[in-house]
Amino acid sequence: MAVKRSGLPDNVALVLQGGGALGAYQAGVYQGLHEAGVSPGWLAGISIGAFNTAIIAGNPPERRVDALREFWQTISQPYLLPSTTLGQEARLEGLGEDARAWLDTWEAWRALVEGQRGFFHPRGWFAGPGGSSPFDAGGPEAASWYDTAPMLRTLERMVDFDRLNDGGIRVSVGAVDVASGNLEYFDNTRMRLDARHILASGALPPAFPAIEIDGRHYWDGGLVSNTPLSYVLSDPRRADSLVFQVDLWSARGELPQNLLDVAERQKEIQYSSRTRMVTRMQRIDQHYRRLLRELLDVVPDDVRESNPWARHAAELACGNRITVIHLIYRERAKIGHFKDYQFGRVAMREHWQSGHVDIGRALAHPEWLRLPTGEDAFIAHDATAPAPGQR
């Protein structure tokens, strides 16, 4: 069991981006944090990040890594036929580049045709008895290529939602209201969360159906913003904060050379969510909040109390400090345009291991865990591993 590390700010947040099968990287990051005694008090996720968030918050501390491993071993199995054994996985990890490309393509094809056990299965003629076609007039819950009822059952089986809601960890997951088009956050400080809220955050159309909650239907939050970083930093007056931002898509990439490259690059740009831009805007915002606080210190008390602009400035002023440690998965992320739905066991283990290595690299800099000093109110450290071939 990890021992809680001392000397960290009161607010330690783990922010998890969407990215489908790449989300095993986030599990590796959490394992590294757990082993280092870093216990986030706020978990925020989008899509697969929301699923990982629920598994972590919905299990006792000593079982969280094992629960993540069970979750990923479950959903990395094809829906119909058995997956590879552990011994086969070890041999497959040593494949050459060409053979590995065929394996990745095969596993992605199986996900499309079969679905993934404990996650989703296809609708239509190959869905089995009771299956419905996505072209039928079955309503929003059936307007998708796949049925995600298996994931609902997985979440209900693997997540203790009483613990998730009352266990002392703040949980926030983002989803899009289909009717309004607005991004909303389901937050356990404002409502009780259940499996529907988590599933809604990962309901990416047209693959997955909208999820109905209290008469509203929701899709994957990544349609609007694929990272909850802005939400976590939206109220910097809350406390001094250390934020681990874990991204699965890189905004930076190579120029596409063919149509498959175009498809992959399009996803990277679409879902990267410009985390660096968000952190830059938050740095500027926090600088001006700090500036207001310093200016108010030289304003006479009678003016601060009587002048409405001075009172408004006092509401905005803030002296709290924020450190962001930013990780982007790059080690095995260049496996094709299907990398977000290639759920094969071998790829899952590699994604997980990369996350574990990358967070270890970040934690090797203890100074990164400290809050900014002096005039700086916001600082971001880029802990991203170099791209293969650029070491």
C-alpha positions in Angstrom: 0.0 0.0 0.0 1.3 3.4 -0.9 2.1 5.9 1.9 0.8 9.4 1.4 3.6 11.7 0.4 3.9 14.8 2.6 4.7 18.3 1.5 2.2 18.4 -1.4 -0.5 21.1 -1.8 -4.0 20.5 -0.3 -5.4 20.2 -3.8 -3.8 17.4 -5.9 -5.8 16.7 -9.1 -5.4 14.0 -11.7 -6.9 15.1 -15.1 -7.5 12.3 -17.7 -8.2 13.0 -21.4 -10.3 10.8 -23.7 -8.6 8.4 -26.1 -10.2 5.0 -26.1 -7.8 2.1 -26.1 -4.9 4.5 -25.4 -6.4 5.0 -21.9 -4.3 2.1 -20.5 -1.5 4.7 -20.5 -3.4 6.6 -17.8 -3.7 3.5 -15.7 0.1 3.2 -15.8 0.4 6.8 -14.7 -1.9 6.2 -11.8 0.1 3.1 -10.7 3.3 5.3 -10.6 1.6 8.0 -8.6 0.2 5.3 -6.2 3.6 3.7 -5.7 5.1 7.2 -5.0 2.5 8.0 -2.4 0.8 10.7 -4.4 -2.9 10.5 -3.7 -5.0 12.9 -5.8 -8.0 14.4 -4.1 -9.7 15.4 -7.3 -10.2 13.1 -10.3 -11.5 14.6 -13.5 -12.0 12.7 -16.7 -13.5 12.7 -20.2 -14.5 9.5 -22.1 -12.0 6.7 -21.3 -10.6 9.1 -18.7 -14.0 9.1 -17.0 -13.9 5.2 -16.9 -10.5 5.2 -15.3 -11.6 7.9 -12.9 -14.6 5.8 -11.8 -12.5 2.6 -11.3 -10.0 4.6 -9.1 -12.5 6.5 -7.0 -14.9 3.5 -6.7 -12.4 1.2 -5.1 -10.4 1.4 -1.8 -6.8 2.8 -2.1 -5.1 -0.6 -1.7 -7.2 -2.2 -4.5 -7.2 0.6 -7.1 -4.2 -0.5 -9.2 -5.5 -4.1 -9.2 -9.0 -2.9 -10.1 -7.6 -0.9 -13.0 -5.7 -4.0 -14.2 -8.8 -6.1 -14.0 -10.8 -3.5 -15.9 -8.2 -3.3 -18.7 -7.7 -7.0 -18.9 -11.5 -7.4 -19.2 -12.1 -4.8 -22.0 -8.9 -5.9 -24.0 -10.6 -9.2 -24.9 -12.6 -9.5 -28.2 -16.3 -10.0 -27.6 -16.7 -13.4 -29.3 -13.4 -15.4 -29.4 -10.8 -15.8 -26.7 -7.9 -13.3 -26.5 -4.2 -14.3 -26.4 -2.8 -16.0 -23.3 -0.2 -14.3 -21.1 2.5 -16.5 -22.7 1.4 -15.6 -26.2 1.4 -12.0 -25.3 5.0 -12.2 -24.1 6.0 -13.7 -27.5 4.0 -11.2 -29.5 5.7 -8.3 -27.8 8.9 -9.2 -29.5 7.5 -9.1 -33.0 9.3 -7.2 -35.8 7.8 -4.0 -37.1 6.0 -5.5 -40.1 4.5 -8.4 -38.2 3.5 -6.1 -35.4 1.7 -3.8 -37.9 -0.4 -6.8 -39.0 -1.2 -7.7 -35.4 -2.3 -4.2 -34.7 -4.5 -4.1 -37.8 -6.0 -7.5 -36.9 -6.8 -6.5 -33.3 -8.5 -3.3 -34.6 -10.5 -5.2 -37.2 -11.7 -7.6 -34.5 -12.8 -4.7 -32.3 -14.9 -3.3 -35.2 -16.5 -6.6 -36.1 -16.8 -8.4 -32.7 -16.7 -5.5 -30.2 -14.9 -5.8 -26.8 -15.9 -8.0 -23.9 -17.3 -6.0 -21.0 -17.5 -2.8 -23.2 -19.5 -3.0 -26.4 -20.9 -5.3 -29.1 -22.2 -4.6 -32.6 -25.9 -4.1 -33.4 -27.5 -5.5 -36.5 -27.5 -8.9 -38.0 -24.2 -9.9 -36.3 -25.4 -8.7 -32.9 -27.0 -12.0 -32.1 -30.6 -12.7 -30.8 -32.4 -9.5 -29.9 -30.0 -7.3 -31.8 -31.4 -4.2 -33.5 -30.2 -2.4 -36.6 -28.8 1.2 -36.1 -31.0 2.2 -39.0 -34.2 1.2 -37.2 -36.4 3.9 -35.7 -35.4 2.8 -32.2 -34.8 6.2 -30.6 -31.6 7.9 -29.4 -30.6 4.9 -27.2 -30.4 2.6 -30.3 -29.0 5.1 -32.9 -25.5 3.7 -32.9 -23.3 1.0 -34.4 -22.6 -0.6 -31.1 -24.5 -1.4 -27.8 -22.6 -0.3 -24.7 -24.8 -2.2 -22.2 -21.8 -4.5 -21.4 -19.9 -1.4 -20.1 -22.8 -0.4 -18.0 -22.7 -3.8 -16.3 -18.9 -3.7 -16.0 -19.0 -0.3 -14.2 -21.8 -1.5 -11.9 -19.8 -4.6 -11.1 -16.4 -3.0 -10.6 -17.2 0.4 -9.1 -18.6 1.0 -5.6 -20.6 4.1 -6.3 -21.3 4.8 -2.6 -17.5 5.0 -2.2 -17.2 7.1 -5.3 -19.7 9.6 -4.0 -18.7 9.6 -0.3 -15.1 8.4 -0.3 -13.5 11.8 0.1 -12.3 12.2 -3.6 -13.9 14.8 -5.8 -15.0 13.3 -9.1 -15.9 15.2 -12.2 -16.7 13.8 -15.6 -17.7 15.7 -18.7 -20.4 15.0 -21.3 -22.3 16.9 -24.0 -26.0 17.5 -23.8 -27.1 16.3 -27.3 -30.1 18.8 -27.5 -28.2 21.9 -26.4 -24.7 21.1 -27.6 -23.3 22.3 -24.3 -20.5 20.6 -22.4 -21.7 19.7 -18.8 -19.8 18.3 -15.9 -21.3 15.7 -13.6 -19.6 16.4 -10.3 -20.1 14.4 -7.1 -19.9 17.7 -5.0 -23.2 18.7 -6.7 -25.0 15.4 -7.4 -24.8 11.7 -6.8 -23.1 9.9 -9.7 -23.9 6.5 -11.0 -22.8 4.3 -13.9 -24.9 6.3 -16.4 -22.9 9.5 -15.8 -19.7 7.7 -16.4 -21.0 5.9 -19.5 -22.4 9.2 -20.9 -18.9 10.8 -20.8 -17.7 8.0 -23.1 -20.7 7.8 -25.5 -18.9 8.8 -28.6 -21.2 8.9 -31.7 -22.0 7.3 -34.0 -20.2 4.3 -32.5 -22.0 4.5 -29.2 -25.5 5.6 -28.3 -26.6 8.7 -26.3 -27.2 8.0 -22.6 -30.4 9.3 -21.0 -30.1 10.9 -17.6 -33.1 12.7 -16.0 -34.8 13.2 -19.4 -31.7 14.6 -21.1 -29.4 12.7 -23.5 -25.7 12.9 -23.5 -22.8 12.1 -25.8 -19.0 11.9 -25.2 -17.6 15.1 -23.7 -14.7 15.0 -26.2 -17.0 16.3 -28.9 -16.5 19.7 -27.3 -13.4 19.5 -25.1 -11.4 16.3 -24.7 -9.7 17.4 -21.5 -11.3 18.6 -18.2 -8.2 20.8 -17.4 -10.1 24.0 -17.9 -12.9 22.8 -15.5 -10.4 21.9 -12.8 -8.6 25.3 -13.1 -11.8 27.3 -13.6 -11.8 28.4 -9.9 -8.1 29.0 -9.0 -9.2 30.6 -5.7 -10.1 27.1 -4.4 -6.6 26.3 -3.1 -3.0 26.0 -4.1 -3.0 23.2 -6.6 -0.8 20.5 -8.1 -2.4 19.1 -11.3 -1.2 16.0 -13.2 -2.6 16.4 -16.8 -2.5 13.2 -18.7 -3.2 13.5 -22.5 -3.5 10.6 -25.0 -3.3 12.7 -28.2 -0.5 15.0 -29.2 -1.3 18.3 -31.0 2.1 18.2 -32.6 2.8 15.6 -35.3 4.2 14.8 -38.7 2.9 15.9 -42.1 0.6 13.1 -43.4 1.9 11.2 -46.5 -1.2 9.2 -47.3 -4.9 9.0 -46.5 -4.4 6.7 -43.5 -1.9 9.2 -42.2 -4.5 11.9 -42.8 -7.1 10.0 -40.7 -4.6 9.6 -37.9 -3.4 13.2 -37.9 -7.0 14.4 -38.0 -7.8 12.6 -34.8 -4.7 13.9 -33.1 -5.6 17.5 -33.9 -9.3 17.1 -33.1 -8.8 15.4 -29.7 -5.6 16.9 -28.5 -7.7 19.7 -26.9 -4.8 22.2 -27.0 -3.6 21.5 -23.5 -0.7 23.8 -23.9 -2.9 26.6 -25.1 -5.2 26.0 -22.0 -2.3 26.1 -19.6 -0.9 29.3 -21.3 -4.3 31.0 -20.9 -4.6 29.8 -17.3 -1.1 31.2 -16.6 -2.1 34.6 -18.0 -5.4 34.5 -16.1 -3.7 33.6 -12.8 -1.1 36.3 -13.4 -3.8 39.0 -13.6 -5.6 37.6 -10.6 -2.3 37.9 -8.7 -1.8 41.4 -10.1 -5.2 42.5 -8.8 -4.4 41.2 -5.4 -1.2 43.2 -5.3 -2.8 46.4 -6.5 -5.6 46.1 -3.9 -3.0 46.0 -1.2 -2.2 49.6 -1.9 -5.8 50.8 -2.3 -7.2 52.5 0.8 -9.7 50.5 2.8 -12.5 53.0 2.4 -12.1 52.9 -1.4 -12.1 49.1 -1.4 -15.3 49.0 0.5 -17.2 51.8 -1.3 -16.1 51.5 -4.9 -18.0 48.8 -6.8 -15.1 48.2 -9.2 -12.8 47.7 -6.2 -15.2 45.2 -4.7 -15.4 43.4 -8.0 -11.6 43.3 -8.3 -11.5 41.8 -4.8 -13.8 39.0 -5.9 -11.4 38.2 -8.8 -8.1 38.7 -7.0 -6.3 35.6 -6.0 -2.9 34.8 -4.6 -3.0 31.0 -4.9 -0.4 29.1 -6.8 -0.8 26.3 -9.4 1.7 23.7 -10.8 0.7 21.6 -13.7 2.7 18.5 -14.7 1.8 17.6 -18.3 2.2 14.2 -19.8 1.3 13.2 -23.4 1.5 9.6 -24.6 3.9 9.3 -27.5 5.9 6.0 -27.0 3.5 3.6 -28.8 0.9 6.2 -30.0 2.0 6.0 -33.7 0.3 2.7 -34.5 -2.2 3.9 -37.0 -5.5 5.7 -37.3 -7.2 2.9 -35.4 -5.0 3.3 -32.3 -8.0 4.4 -30.2 -9.9 1.2 -30.9 -7.1 -1.3 -31.0 -7.8 -2.9 -27.7 -5.5 -5.9 -28.0 -3.8 -7.2 -24.9 -0.3 -6.6 -26.2 -1.0 -2.9 -27.0 -2.7 -2.4 -23.7 0.3 -3.7 -21.8 2.6 -1.4 -23.8 0.4 1.6 -23.2 0.3 0.9 -19.5 4.0 0.4 -19.2 4.7 3.7 -21.1 2.5 5.6 -18.6 4.3 4.0 -15.7 7.7 5.0 -17.2 6.6 8.5 -18.0 5.3 9.4 -14.6 8.4 7.9 -13.1 10.4 10.3 -15.3 8.3 13.2 -14.0 8.5 12.2 -10.3 12.3 11.9 -10.6 12.2 15.8 -10.5 10.9 16.4 -7.0 11.2 20.2 -7.6 8.4 19.8 -10.1 6.0 18.9 -7.3 6.6 22.3 -5.6 4.4 25.3 -6.1 5.7 28.4 -7.9 7.6 31.0 -5.9 8.2 34.7 -6.2 6.0 36.5 -8.8 5.0 33.4 -10.7 1.6 32.1 -9.7 1.4 29.4 -12.4 4.0 27.0 -13.8 3.7 24.0 -16.1 6.3 21.3 -16.5 6.3 19.2 -19.8 7.0 15.6 -18.8 6.3 14.2 -22.2 8.5 11.5 -23.4 10.4 12.3 -26.6 8.9 10.7 -29.7 10.6 7.5 -30.9 13.6 8.4 -33.0 13.9 11.8 -31.3 15.5 10.8 -28.1 
